Amino acid sequence: MKRIILFLFVSFSIYLFAERQIYVAERATGKIIIDGNITEEEWGKTPTIKRFYRAGDINKKVNSETIVWIKYDDNYLYIAGRMEDKDIVAKATGIDGSCWNDDVFEIFIKPKFKSPHYYEIEINPIGTVFDAFYPRTRIHFLRSCEYKSQLNFATKIKGTLNNWKDIDEGWDIEIAIPFSDFSETTTPPKKGDVWYFAICRYDYSYYLPYIGVELTSSAKLRRANFHLFYDYDKLLFK
């Protein structure tokens, strides 16, 4: 019993004192068209997130860089990602396809610090979506797959798909997630509210060293596990 209490105390302490960055989600000043074309007029000059980290090894240089823009309005959370990728790989299809076996853009959202639930949305370059709601942890996986987001998205591939013989530029993604997707656990954010989140990537590539896959995240994850929500950063709605 003492060991269990000690484990819970240490786990909560790690969660509480994790090294978090604060990113600001600004209100969209105009209409954002979800077409895969990231324009300055819609998203602004400066990305919200300019740097990603190697999951589990944050001091090691990232091979494939990523930048992300985040906006919001009364109804939607808008996220755009621009990813370097020399070898674009995507084969998973179907509802809740195994996107994690492809190049993939992943969003993890935990609206409330003291509540255990969180959300996961994955999209690969060819538009296959995996989405899940975890009431507590991934042990609730079967229930989590009942969750279906009503998001709108578009991708833009800059290169050739599934061809390791040439060098690609990368791919872009634009996403609009309705706040109603989170209605089971929270209300739409107001100015000054803080949610917790991480944007993550799997990058499979012929051009990557060693095993040919790189896991990166906007959050400084201390292990190569995107579900370490106690390491997620803060998203401040301005």
C-alpha positions as CSV (number, residue, x, y, z in Angstrom):
1,M,0.0,0.0,0.0
2,K,2.8,2.4,0.9
3,R,4.5,1.7,-2.5
4,I,1.2,2.5,-4.3
5,I,0.8,5.8,-2.4
6,L,4.5,6.7,-3.1
7,F,4.0,5.9,-6.8
8,L,0.9,8.1,-7.0
9,F,2.7,10.9,-5.2
10,V,5.7,10.8,-7.5
11,S,3.5,10.6,-10.6
12,F,1.4,13.6,-9.5
13,S,4.6,15.6,-8.6
14,I,6.0,14.9,-12.1
15,Y,2.7,16.1,-13.6
16,L,2.6,19.2,-11.4
17,F,6.1,20.3,-11.9
18,A,6.7,19.4,-15.6
19,E,8.6,21.9,-17.7
20,R,5.7,23.5,-19.6
21,Q,5.8,26.2,-22.2
22,I,2.9,28.6,-22.7
23,Y,1.6,29.0,-26.3
24,V,-0.9,31.6,-27.1
25,A,-4.0,30.9,-29.3
26,E,-5.1,34.2,-30.8
27,R,-8.6,34.9,-32.1
28,A,-8.9,34.6,-35.8
29,T,-9.5,38.0,-37.3
30,G,-11.0,36.7,-40.5
31,K,-12.4,33.6,-42.1
32,I,-10.0,30.7,-42.3
33,I,-10.6,28.5,-45.4
34,I,-9.6,24.9,-44.8
35,D,-8.0,23.9,-48.1
36,G,-4.5,22.9,-47.2
37,N,-3.0,26.3,-48.3
38,I,-1.5,28.0,-45.3
39,T,-1.5,31.7,-46.1
40,E,-0.2,34.7,-44.2
41,E,-3.6,36.5,-44.6
42,E,-5.4,33.7,-42.7
43,W,-2.7,32.6,-40.2
44,G,-0.4,35.6,-39.8
45,K,3.3,35.9,-40.3
46,T,4.6,34.2,-37.1
47,P,3.8,30.6,-36.3
48,T,2.5,29.8,-32.8
49,I,5.0,26.9,-32.4
50,K,8.4,27.3,-34.0
51,R,10.3,24.3,-32.6
52,F,9.6,20.6,-32.0
53,Y,11.6,18.2,-29.8
54,R,12.7,14.6,-30.1
55,A,10.3,12.6,-27.9
56,G,12.3,11.1,-25.1
57,D,15.5,12.9,-26.1
58,I,14.8,16.6,-26.2
59,N,18.4,17.6,-26.5
60,K,19.0,15.7,-29.7
61,K,18.6,17.6,-33.0
62,V,15.4,17.1,-34.9
63,N,15.8,15.9,-38.5
64,S,12.4,16.9,-39.9
65,E,11.3,20.4,-38.6
66,T,7.7,21.3,-38.0
67,I,6.0,24.7,-37.4
68,V,2.4,25.1,-36.2
69,W,-0.2,27.9,-36.2
70,I,-3.1,27.9,-33.7
71,K,-6.1,30.2,-33.9
72,Y,-9.7,30.1,-32.5
73,D,-13.1,31.7,-32.7
74,D,-16.4,31.2,-30.9
75,N,-17.0,27.8,-32.6
76,Y,-13.7,26.3,-33.7
77,L,-10.1,25.6,-32.8
78,Y,-7.9,26.1,-35.9
79,I,-4.6,24.3,-36.3
80,A,-2.2,24.4,-39.2
81,G,1.1,22.5,-39.6
82,R,3.9,22.7,-42.0
83,M,6.2,19.7,-42.0
84,E,9.5,19.0,-43.6
85,D,9.5,15.5,-44.9
86,K,12.0,14.1,-47.5
87,D,10.1,10.8,-47.9
88,I,6.3,11.1,-47.6
89,V,4.7,7.8,-46.5
90,A,1.0,7.1,-46.1
91,K,-1.0,3.9,-46.7
92,A,-3.5,3.6,-43.9
93,T,-7.2,4.1,-44.9
94,G,-10.6,3.6,-43.5
95,I,-12.3,4.8,-40.3
96,D,-9.8,4.9,-37.4
97,G,-7.1,3.6,-39.7
98,S,-3.6,2.9,-38.2
99,C,-2.2,6.3,-39.0
100,W,0.7,5.8,-36.5
101,N,2.2,3.5,-39.1
102,D,2.4,6.4,-41.5
103,D,3.7,9.9,-41.5
104,V,1.1,11.5,-39.3
105,F,0.2,14.8,-37.6
106,E,-1.2,14.2,-34.2
107,I,-3.1,16.5,-31.8
108,F,-3.5,15.7,-28.1
109,I,-5.8,18.0,-26.1
110,K,-6.5,17.9,-22.3
111,P,-8.9,20.7,-21.5
112,K,-8.7,20.5,-17.7
113,F,-5.5,20.0,-15.6
114,K,-7.2,18.2,-12.7
115,S,-9.4,15.9,-14.8
116,P,-8.0,12.6,-16.3
117,H,-9.6,12.7,-19.7
118,Y,-8.0,13.8,-22.9
119,Y,-8.5,13.6,-26.7
120,E,-6.3,12.4,-29.6
121,I,-6.7,13.2,-33.3
122,E,-4.4,11.8,-35.9
123,I,-4.4,12.6,-39.7
124,N,-2.0,11.2,-42.3
125,P,-1.1,12.9,-45.6
126,I,-3.9,11.1,-47.6
127,G,-6.6,12.2,-45.1
128,T,-7.1,9.1,-43.0
129,V,-8.3,10.1,-39.5
130,F,-7.9,8.3,-36.2
131,D,-9.7,10.0,-33.3
132,A,-10.2,8.9,-29.7
133,F,-11.4,10.1,-26.4
134,Y,-9.7,8.7,-23.3
135,P,-11.8,9.0,-20.1
136,R,-8.7,8.3,-18.1
137,T,-5.9,6.4,-19.8
138,R,-5.3,4.3,-22.9
139,I,-6.6,1.2,-21.0
140,H,-10.0,2.5,-21.9
141,F,-9.1,2.1,-25.6
142,L,-12.2,0.2,-26.7
143,R,-14.5,2.9,-25.4
144,S,-12.3,5.6,-26.7
145,C,-12.8,4.5,-30.3
146,E,-16.5,5.3,-30.1
147,Y,-15.6,9.0,-30.2
148,K,-16.0,10.7,-33.6
149,S,-14.8,14.2,-34.2
150,Q,-16.7,16.5,-36.5
151,L,-13.5,18.2,-37.6
152,N,-12.8,19.7,-41.1
153,F,-9.3,19.4,-42.6
154,A,-7.3,19.4,-45.7
155,T,-3.7,18.3,-46.5
156,K,-1.3,19.4,-49.2
157,I,1.5,17.0,-50.3
158,K,4.6,18.6,-51.7
159,G,6.3,15.7,-53.3
160,T,5.5,12.2,-54.4
161,L,3.7,9.7,-52.1
162,N,5.3,6.4,-51.1
163,N,8.4,6.8,-53.4
164,W,11.7,6.6,-51.5
165,K,13.8,7.1,-54.6
166,D,13.2,10.8,-54.8
167,I,13.4,13.6,-52.3
168,D,10.2,15.3,-51.2
169,E,9.7,18.8,-49.7
170,G,7.1,18.0,-47.1
171,W,3.4,18.3,-46.4
172,D,1.0,20.9,-44.9
173,I,-2.3,20.4,-43.0
174,E,-5.1,22.7,-42.0
175,I,-7.7,21.6,-39.4
176,A,-10.8,23.1,-37.9
177,I,-12.0,21.3,-34.7
178,P,-15.5,22.4,-33.5
179,F,-15.5,23.0,-29.7
180,S,-18.6,20.8,-29.6
181,D,-16.2,17.9,-30.0
182,F,-15.2,18.5,-26.4
183,S,-18.7,19.1,-25.0
184,E,-18.7,16.0,-22.9
185,T,-15.9,17.3,-20.7
186,T,-15.8,21.1,-21.1
187,T,-17.4,24.3,-22.5
188,P,-15.8,26.4,-25.3
189,P,-12.8,28.4,-24.0
190,K,-13.1,32.0,-23.0
191,K,-10.4,34.6,-23.1
192,G,-7.8,33.8,-20.5
193,D,-8.7,30.1,-20.3
194,V,-5.9,27.5,-20.4
195,W,-6.0,24.1,-21.9
196,Y,-3.2,21.5,-22.1
197,F,-1.9,20.0,-25.3
198,A,0.8,18.6,-27.5
199,I,1.2,18.5,-31.3
200,C,3.2,15.4,-32.3
201,R,4.5,13.6,-35.4
202,Y,5.6,10.3,-36.7
203,D,8.0,10.7,-39.6
204,Y,8.9,7.5,-41.5
205,S,11.6,8.1,-44.0
206,Y,14.3,6.3,-46.0
207,Y,16.5,9.4,-45.3
208,L,16.4,9.2,-41.6
209,P,19.3,7.5,-39.7
210,Y,19.1,4.3,-37.7
211,I,15.6,2.8,-37.8
212,G,14.1,5.2,-40.3
213,V,11.4,6.8,-38.0
214,E,11.5,10.0,-35.9
215,L,9.0,10.9,-33.1
216,T,8.8,14.6,-32.4
217,S,6.5,16.8,-30.3
218,S,5.9,20.4,-29.5
219,A,6.0,19.3,-25.8
220,K,9.2,18.3,-24.1
221,L,8.2,14.6,-23.6
222,R,10.6,12.8,-21.3
223,R,9.8,9.5,-22.9
224,A,9.0,8.5,-26.4
225,N,5.3,8.3,-25.6
226,F,2.8,10.9,-26.9
227,H,0.3,9.9,-24.1
228,L,2.5,11.4,-21.3
229,F,-0.1,14.2,-20.7
230,Y,1.8,15.4,-17.6
231,D,4.4,16.8,-20.0
232,Y,1.9,18.6,-22.2
233,D,2.2,22.4,-22.6
234,K,-0.3,25.1,-21.9
235,L,-2.5,26.7,-24.5
236,L,-3.6,30.2,-23.5
237,F,-6.7,31.6,-25.3
238,K,-6.1,35.3,-25.8
